[in-house]
Amino acid sequence: MNKETLTIEKDKNGTIMYRNADGELHNPHGPAIVWADGDKVYWINDEYLTEAEFKTWQAQRTAPLHNKTAVIGGVEYTLTVK
């Protein structure tokens, strides 16, 4: 698995933002923005996700067979998680 670099910024109000190498809001481990009042929002590659969508995205990425290729009876299949 490739490692990615995240930049963490904290503004004067205490809001924390995570960005990927392209400067996009991004945190594959949790919320990409944590507001000073504790509210959280999730972003992956500058795309907003609800918390439920984020948890589904995260589960798909960490599933042991996600995006694995298998050949069964001469037919190639790519396995994914729903």
ChimeraX attribute file (.defattr): number of C-alpha atoms within 10 A of each C-alpha:
attribute: neighborCount
match mode: 1-to-1
recipient: residues
	/A:1	3
	/A:2	3
	/A:3	5
	/A:4	9
	/A:5	10
	/A:6	18
	/A:7	15
	/A:8	14
	/A:9	12
	/A:10	14
	/A:11	10
	/A:12	7
	/A:13	9
	/A:14	13
	/A:15	16
	/A:16	18
	/A:17	21
	/A:18	23
	/A:19	21
	/A:20	19
	/A:21	12
	/A:22	12
	/A:23	12
	/A:24	18
	/A:25	23
	/A:26	25
	/A:27	24
	/A:28	19
	/A:29	11
	/A:30	18
	/A:31	23
	/A:32	25
	/A:33	23
	/A:34	18
	/A:35	17
	/A:36	14
	/A:37	9
	/A:38	10
	/A:39	10
	/A:40	16
	/A:41	16
	/A:42	25
	/A:43	22
	/A:44	21
	/A:45	16
	/A:46	16
	/A:47	10
	/A:48	15
	/A:49	16
	/A:50	13
	/A:51	15
	/A:52	10
	/A:53	12
	/A:54	21
	/A:55	16
	/A:56	14
	/A:57	16
	/A:58	14
	/A:59	14
	/A:60	16
	/A:61	15
	/A:62	10
	/A:63	11
	/A:64	11
	/A:65	14
	/A:66	15
	/A:67	14
	/A:68	10
	/A:69	12
	/A:70	13
	/A:71	9
	/A:72	8
	/A:73	6
	/A:74	7
	/A:75	7
	/A:76	10
	/A:77	12
	/A:78	11
	/A:79	11
	/A:80	14
	/A:81	14
	/A:82	7
